[in-house]
Amino acid sequence: MMDTEETLQSLTAQMPSNKDNSETSLAVLGVAVGEDRYLIPMAEVSEVIAIPKLAHVPLTQPWFLGLANVRGNLYGITDLGVYLGGDPVPFNLKSRILLVMPGNKLYGGFIVNSMLGIRDLSEFTPAKLAKNKLPKCITARYKDAEGRQWRELSLFKLIGDEKFLQVARE
């Protein structure tokens, strides 16, 4: 049985490549957070899991939902929508946690409302990114063929942000 990393590599390898495009293609994971759509670089996600039981941590920010034990490692779990300024949305069977690759020893998990599949960034048209009121982790904006808006989100930039590291409620 293939593990998750092998499965993601296999799916990425099966993606159609666009040899005529002068830009390098980049595999991204499409996710829905509330009403918004995000593209996350595949290299920043180590695993996608169903939502396990969370241990609540008192006196923390409203976006910090608690801790999850994933194969012996404790991950701090964040409601990505609330962290990005949205209202809390109830989770359902489609909700998942994106685990960030633990290369920097910060074990983070981010709850998204649903998975929208692996995409090739070359399928999207760049759109102007309004810098006001957007967190530093939003690195670009795109439109798809149907005209829907997507934002590129760097989980690595998010977990390195000073605001994100301040989990305690003030």
N, C-alpha and C positions, 0 to 999 in steps of 0.2 A: 504494500500500500504506500502510495507517495505521500510525503509530508507536504505541508502547505507551501513551503518555499519552492519545492520541486514542481508543485502544481502551478504556482504563479509563473515560474520560469517556462513551463510547458505552454501555458496559455499565451504568454508574451511571444514565444517563438512562433506560435500559430497565427499571430496577427499579420494581416497583409502589409507588406512593405511597399512604400511608394518610392521606387528607384529614380523616378523623374524629378522628384522634388529636391532642390538644392539644399534645403534645410535637413538637418538630422532629425529623424523621427524619434519621438520619446513616448514610451508607454506610460500612461497615466490611469489612475483608478478614478472612475466617476462615482460620486456619492451625493445623496440628497441629505441636506441638513435643514430641517424645517421646509420652507418653500424655495430655498436656494440650492443651486447645483454647484458642486466643487470638483476640481480636477486635482488629484494628489499624485505626485511622482511615485511610481511603483518602488523606486529605490528607497523611499522613506517609510515604507510599510513592511514590517516583518511578517505580520500575520493578521488575518481577519477572523474573529471569533464571535460566537453567540454571546449574549450578555449573561455572565455568571452571577452568582450571589455576590453582592458587594458588602464590605464591612464599612459602615458609616463612620466618619471621623467628625467629631463635634467641633464647632467654632471655626469652620472653614468657609471659603467663598461659596456662593450658591451654585457655581458651575462645577465645583469639585464634588463628585458624587460619592467618593470613598475609595477603598482599596479592593483589588481583586487578586487572588492567588492564582497565577497561571503557571502550572508546572513548577511550583516551588519558588517562583519569583513574584514579589509584590509589585503590582502596577497601580499607580495613581490614575483613577478614571475620571475623565472630564466630559461633561456634556458640552460638546463642541458648539452646538447652536447657542446655548446660553453664554458661553465664553465669548463668542463672536457678536454678542449684543442682541440676540433674539430672545423670544419668550420660550419658557420650557414647553416642550412638546412631549406628550406621552409616548413611550416606547412601545413597539409592537413586535410581532414575530419577524418582521423584516429588518428590525434594528440590529446593528452590529457594532462591535468594538474594533477599531483599527489599532493594532499594537505598533508602536514605533520601534524601529531597530535599536537594540540596546547598546550600540557602540559607545555611547557617551555615558553609560551607567545611569541614565535617567530613564526609568521604565515608565512609559506613559501609554495610556490607552484613551481613545477618543470615540465616544458614542456618536454614531450617525444614524439617521432614520431609515435609510435603505441604500443598497448598493446598486449602482447604475452601470456597472460593467467596466471592463478594461478597454481603454480607448487609445488611439494614436493621436498625439497632439497635432499632427499635420492635418487632421480632419476638421480642425477648428480655425476660425478666422480671428486674428487678434483684434481686440477692441480697446478703445482708450480707457485707461485706468484712472479713475478719479482718486487722487491721493488723500482727500479730506475724509477724516473719520474712519478710514480703513486701517486695520492692524497691519503691522509690518509683515506678518506671515502671508498676507494676500499679495502675491507677486505679479499677477497678470490677470487680464479679463479677456474672455473669448466669446464668440457666438458660434453656434453649430449651424448645420445646413437648414434647420427649421427656424432659425432666428432666436433660439433660446440663449439666455445669458448664462455663462459659466465663469467661475473665478478659480484661478490656480492658487492652491493653498500649500505652503511649505510647512509640514509638521516639524521639521528640524528647526526652522526659524521660530516657530511657535514655542517649542519647549526651551529655547534659549532666551526667550523674552523675559525681562525683569518682572513684568506684571504677572506672567504665568507662574513664575517661581514663587510668588507670594500667595500661597494657598490659605494662610491663616486669615480669618476675618478680622478686619480692623475695627 
